[in-house]
Amino acid sequence: MFYLVGLVIVDPMNVARPKAAPPAGPSATPAPSPPVQPPPAPSRALDWRIRFGALSLIWGFSFLLIKVGTEGYAPFQVTLGRLLFGTAVLAVAMAVRRERLPRGARTWAHLAVAAFFLNALPFSLFAYAELTVPSTLAGICNATSPLWGMALSLVALSEDRPTRRRVAGLGLGFIGVLTVLGAWQGFAGLDLGGTAMALLASLSYPVGWIYVRRTLAGTGSSTLSLTGSQLLIGTAQLALVTPLFTSVPESFPLLPTLAVVALGALGTGFAVLVQYGLVTEVGPTTAQMVTYFIPVIATAAGVLVLGERLSWNTPVGALVVLAGAALTQSRPRPSRRPAAGPGNQP
């Protein structure tokens, strides 16, 4: 799921710059300097494409794991366990890398809001949604996040200007959503409450992203530190809410328990570390392409593993949604005027 790292913060002030050489005076004779060799790239145990595929599988199967988890636990319990195990993984990573928690009450207050919109709220909404809707539909609803994000950024972020391509992508994505939901059939056979919760969950992510972008950029803390602290606060939020709506489980069934552990440790903790490594190595543009593989894998997992039924409009609509999302994320290439020449007038 495209939700865990709300923002990858790159601080240009922390980038090492070469020291300027002292100006040469009248009697100074500049000594020849050896050519500067770029630092060797850090070696990776696995090629980034393998890690990209693994991340796609982990997040694609997350919707299946949510479905299995809710068969043995209440939705809030699934979300609490997910955040608890995800936080544990990031806490270990922070300890190994000797990362410190962020400082400042204002930073923690902003992280509390981010944890609500990026973790506690959408995770809980997806868990409740999958009580009544297939995991395939939940995975496809998750793919609408870039569409919501584009629409919101045009209002909230002044630097994001609408273009014909992006507006066309938004319209195309909306058509894809209506196709998935079977609007021409009057949404027959569709649980409107569960579908609405899945769509609200996908809307919650860009709300959190925009908030993080406006409040937490330039704090000086690392992405791992901010994300780990965010999950820690999200766990605390669910720990306060869960006892109010659920009771202590009378039993711990094996498959739902394993699903919750995997959902947290792999889908919420380990996946963050993989995504962070991908962003560092190949850049955020390539790393975010994982978003377009998630609904495909979620659909295949729901059909092949859980035996969920699939009508023609679901995959067709999903492809239209992905095409629209791709358009909203694209940027037009700068136009290049041909150089003037003998047969080429400006």
Order of alpha helices (4+ residues) and beta strands (2+ residues): alpha-alpha-alpha-alpha-alpha-alpha-alpha-alpha-alpha-alpha-alpha-alpha-alpha-alpha-alpha
